Amino acid sequence: MARWRIRTCVPVALGATAALLLSGCANPSTGSDTDDPTQPVTLKFWHGWSAPSEVKAINENIAGFEKLHPNIKVVSTGNVSDETINQALRAGGDAAPDVVTSFTTNNVGQYCSSGMWADLDPFLKKNGIDKAKVFPKTLLDYTRYEGVQCASPLLADAFGMYYNKDAFKDAGISRPPRTMSEMKADAAKLTVKKKDGSLTRAGFMPNFQLYQNSPDRMFAQWGPEYFDSDGKARLAEEPKTADFFATMRDISDAQGGYAAMEKLRATFGEEMSSQNGFLTGKLAMHLDGEWRGLMLDEAKATFDWGVAPLPVPDDQADTYGRGYLTGTVAGIGHSSRHQNAAFELLKYLTIDTGPVVSFANAIHNVPSTFDALKSPDLDADPSFRAFLKIAENPHSQAVPPSNNGGQYINSFGDFSQSVESGRTKDLHKALQELDKQIDADNLQSEN
């Protein structure tokens, strides 16, 4: 039997992110895991993919599943937001989806703690699946919360560093930097300035408002612990926090400082446009995900480029190769009356090697199982393979789940922008206040 964690619905004042789920309002008693998956059934599958190539790829996988399970028909609905999915799951009934996906791991804590997504462990056990042998640990960590495995990884995103090989050659740099001190030195060499001191190219722009540069993604290179064993925020106690901010500031200062960086950033086009700062040569090194390589090829970049892991702190040089991980997650709606049949679809999409590999190749995401990562059928493109190594690195990190939709990550992001702009004067005191705020937000979500 699936285990449910029932909580009382108490209206509270919530921010935009936390209000997404209203996790305490789920009614986790309406589903059933006693159905016979060999009997005729129609499953409702809701997902967020909308690009024609993505929809084509997921539909091809669904067709493969229906061929393997002729008694199960899948009605697929795409381009559905988390908010819409969770409103339907709260309402329950025959209109609610059986299998769902989410592009963000931040909400997993809410999915699991509310019971809105069914606990998958009983289904895994019933089917003889050892999840620790199927999925890398980091991916398991971001799909469970307080012992409840309510989600399954469905491809992953790994973040690394794209670099302009032509610019490196011109600057006399033979290889990508591996430590933060090397990055600082290389960034300074790669920076190009006008006579008035303004920048035309940054070696590396650490500014937290740039494209994918959210501070939690770069902070992952330090391997921080956000919470202590009691679940209390510990960013003020974590010595890596101060070192992270000092290092980012030093890298920025070596190239002209925050203001000069922001002035250059204002000249960039939108992230997904042809005026992207890296594509136009205004950035020599750039944090991004595995999808960027395909986009650079499609845009016919005018320079030679490569991929490497983002550098690590000098005192953690042995962890080089690590990176930040996140990804799409999939689960079974608590209100589904066909949970065993739903698990067959979930298993096919997230565990069976063939479908996982074909989907990864089609949308250029990192596969999320050990077997898929080793598959000879996986895209052999060298830049893509670099991200596979980051995903497999045991030091790679995802942010820990919380019960309020990752609100602490938003708080940390706002705080980080205050630090880099110079508005925060006493870092340790400000971090203590941030910890108090995070703890208060988490406590509010529990009530």
N, C-alpha and C positions, 0 to 999 in steps of 0.2 A: 504493500500500500504506500502511496506517496505520502510524505509527511508534510503537514501544513503548519504554518506559524501564524496564528490568528491574533490580530491586534484590534483594539477598540478604535473606532474612528472619532478623533477629537479635532474639530476645526481649529486651526492655528493660522497665524499670519505667516505666509510663506513668500519667499522670493520667487522670481520667474522660473528658475531651474527647479527648485524644490516643489513648486506648485504643479510641475509637469505630471507627477504621478499621484499625488495625494495618497501615498502608499498605505496609510492606515485604513483607507476606505474600501480596499479590495474585499470581496466576499469569497474566500478561498474554499468554500464548502460545496460549490455547485458542480464541480467536475466529477469525472469518473475514470478510474484506471482499471475497470473490470471488463472492458470491451474485448472482443475477439478480433485481432488484427487481420485474420484471414477471411473475414466476412466482408461483403460489399459495403463500402462507406465512401463518403465524399468529405475531404478535408479542405478547410479554408486556410490558405497560406498567405500571410500579409508580410510584405517586405518594403524596404525603402529605395531599391534601385530604380532608376528612371531613364538613364541613358540607353539609347537603342541597343548598343553592343552589350551592355550589362543585362538588360531584360532578355535579350536573345540568349545569353549564356545561361541565365538561371532557368529559362523556359526549356532549354535543351536538357538541363539536368533533371527537371521535373518530368520531361518526356521519358527519360531513361528510367526514372523511378517507377512511373506508371507501367512501363513495359515489364519491369521486374516484378511489380505488384499489380497485376491486372484487376484485382478486386478493389483497389484504392484509386479513386479519382481525386485529383488535386485542382482546386480552383485557386489560381494565383492572382493576387492583387498587388501591384507595385506602386512606388512613389507614395507610400503611406508613412506619415510621421510617427514618432514615438508617442506624441500626445494623442493622436487619433487611435493608435493601437491600444493605449492604456485606458482611454475612455471606454472603448469597447469591452476591454477585459473587466473593467469595474462594473459595467452594466451586465455582463454575462449574457446568458441566453443563446439561442440558436444562431444569432447573427454574429457572435463573437468569433474571432479567429482561433484555429486549433494550434497552428505553428506560426511563430512570429520572429522577426529579427530586429536588431537595433544597431545603428552605426556607432553608438557610444558605449564605452564600458563604464562610464561614470555612474550610470543609473542601476548597475547590477545590484548594488547594496539594497536599493529599494525594491527591485524585482524580487530578490530573495527574502528579505525581511518581511515583506507584506504577504508573501504567498501568492502574489499575482501571477508569477511564473512557477510552474510545478517543479518540485525537487526532482532532479534527474537521477540521483543516486539509486533509488529503487529500480528504475528501468535499466540502468547500466548493470546493476548486479543481476537482475533477472536474465539479462542477455549475455552474461559472462564477460563483460567488457571491463578491463582494468584501465581506468582513465589515466593513471599515472604512466602507463606504457603507451598510451595513445597520443597524449598532448604534452608539449613542453610545460614545465612547471609554471613559468611566468604567465602563460595563457590560462592555465588552470586557476592561478591566483586571481586573475581579473574576471573570472566567470563564476566565482563563488563568494559567499559572504557568511561569516560566522558558522562555518561547517555545512552550509546549504549550497549544493551545486545546482543552481537553478538555470544556468545557461551553458551552452556549448560553444566553443570557438568556431567561427565560420570565416576562415581566412584571417590574416593579420596584416597590420601595417607596421613596418619597421622604419625607424628614422636613422639616417646617416648623413654624410657630408658629400655634396657634389662639389667638384673643384674644376677650375678652368686650367687644363693642362698647358695650353699655350701661354697663359699668363705666368704659370709656374716656371716654364722654360725661360721666358724672358727675364724673370726675376732671379734666375739661377738656383731655383729650388728643385731638388731632385726627387722628392717624394712628399706625400701629404704629411702634415704634422700628426704626431701620435700623443703628445702631451700638451697641456695647456700653455706651458712656457714656450714650446715650439710653435704653437698656434699664434701666440702673441708676436713672436719674432717674425714669423712668416706673414702674418696679416700686415705688419708694418711695412715689410718689403713689397707687398703686393698693392698697397694703397697708392693711388695716383691722385695728385692734387694740382689745382691751378695755381697760378702765381699769387693769388689772393688768399691761398690756404684752403679754399673750399674743395670738397672732394668730387672727383669724377668717377672714382672706383674705390670701393672699400675692400680690403682683404677679406674681412669677415665682419658682418654686422650683427652684434649680439643683442640689438634692441628688441625688446619683448613684444612690440607691436608689429613686427615684420612677419608677414605671411605665417609660416608654421612655427615661429619662434616663441611659442608659449613657454614660460619659465620652467614648468614641470618637465618639459621635454629635454631641455638642456641640463636641468638639475639632475636628471637620471644618470648623467655621466659620473656623478659623485656617489651614486648608490645611497641616497639618504633614507632615513627612517622618519616618516611624518608623524607617527603615533607610537606611544609606548605600549607596554604589554596590557595596560588597563584601558587602552583606546583613547588616551589623552594626547592632544597635540603637543609635539615636542620640538617644533622648529627653532625655538629659542635655545633649547638645550643642545640641539644637534650642531656640533662644530662645523660640519660641512656647509651649513647654511651661510654663515659669514664668509667662508672661503669662496663659495659660489659667487656671491655678490661682488666680493673684492676682485675675483678673477675676471668676471664680466666687465667690471669697470676698468681694470687694467688693460684689457684687450681693446676696449673702446678708446681709452686715453692714448694708447700707442698709435692710433690712427687719426687723432684729431679731436676726440671727445664726443660726448653724447649729442651736443647741439649740432655739430658738423654732420654727424651720422643722420640725425633726424632731417636735416636740410637735404641730404642726398636721398633719403628714403622718400621724401616728398616728390621726387622726380620719377619714381618707379610707377609703372602701370599696375593694373590688377594682377593678382597672383596667377590666375589662369589665362592671362592674356598674352599676346605677342610682345608686350612691353614689360614682362616680368623682369625684375632686376638682375637675376642671374642670366637669363636668356639674352639680355641686351648688353651683357658685359660689364655691368656696374657693380657686380659682386664677383669676387674671385673664388670665394668659398661660401657654401650655403647649406644650411640644414633643410632637409626635405625628406619625403617618403619615397618608396619604391616606384610609385606611379610617375614621378617626375621624369625618369629616364625615357619612358615611352613618349611623353609629351615633348621632350627635347628632340627626339628623333622625328616626330611628326612635324615639329616646327622647323626642322632642318637647321639646327644651331650652326652658326658660322665658325665655331671654334671646337677644338678637341676637348672633350671633358671626360672625367672619371668619377668613380665613387669610392669612398673609404669610410670607415667608422669615424664618428666625431671624436676628437681627442678626449683624453681623460686627465684628471688631476695628476700632477707629477708624482705624488706619493701613492698613487694607485695605478702606476704604469703597467702593472701586471694584468689589469682588467681591460686593457685596450682591445677593442673589438666589440665592446658592449654598445647598447643603444636603447632608445625608448621604444616600447612596444604598446600597441593598442590594436583594436580590430573590431570587426563585426561579430556580434553574438546572436545566437538563436536559442529559442526556448519553446516550451509548450504552455499554452494558456491554461491557467488554473480552472477555467470554466469549461474546457473541452470535455465532451463526453466520449471522446474517442482517443484517449491518451496513449494507448498501446499502439494504435495505428499511427498516431502523430509521432510517436517515438521512432517508428520505422522510417518515416520521412526525415526526421531530424538526424537519425543515424546515417542515412544515405547521403545527406547533404554535408554533414560535418565530420563523419568518421570514415566512411568508405573511400579508399584511396583514389580510385578512378574519378569519381565526381569531384572530389576536392581538387585534384590536379587539373582537371579540365577547366574548372571554374577559375582557379588561380591563374592559369595561362591566359584565359579569355579576358580577365579584367586586370591583369598584371598586379595582383596582390600576393602576399606571402602565404603559402599553404600553412595550415594550422595543425597538422599531425606529423609525428616523426616519420611515418612511412611515406607521406606525400612529399616531405622535404627531401627524402632520399630517392624519390622516384626518377627513373631514367627518362620518363616522359615529360618532366618538368622543363620549362623554358630554360635553355642553356645560355641565354644572353649574360655576358660577364657582369654587367652592372646590376642586373636582377639578382644574380647569384651572390653578389656582395651583401645584399640585404638578407638573403637566406642565412648567411653566416652570422649576421647580427642577431637574427631571430633565434638561432641555435645557441648563441653565446650564453653561458650560465649566469653571467653578470648583468645581462640585459634586464631592464626593469620596466614595470608598468606601475601606475599610481595605485595605491591600495583603495579598495571600494569603501564607500561610506553609506550610511542609511539615508542621506539626503541628496542623492544625485550628484555627488562630487562638488557640492557647494564650496568645500574648502579649497578646491583647485581654483575656482573663480576668485575666492578671497585672496589666495596666494598670488594670483595673476595681477589683481589690482594693487596689492601690496608691492609687488616686484616693480611695477611701473613707477610707483612712487619713489622707490629706492634708486632706480637708474636715473631718474630725472633730477635727483638731488633734494627732493622734498622731505625725505626721511633723514633726520639728523642723528638720532640715537638709535642705531640699528637693533641692539639687543633689547632695549626697552620696547621698541616698536614690535619686535618679534614676540615678546611676551604678551603684548596686547592682541596680536594676531592669534596666538594660541588660545587666549581666553575667548576671542570671538568664535573661533572654530569649534571649541568645546561647547559654547553656548548654543551655536547653531545645531550641532549634533544632538544635544540634549533636547532641544525644542522638537526635533524631528522624531524623537523616541516617545514623546508624550502624546 
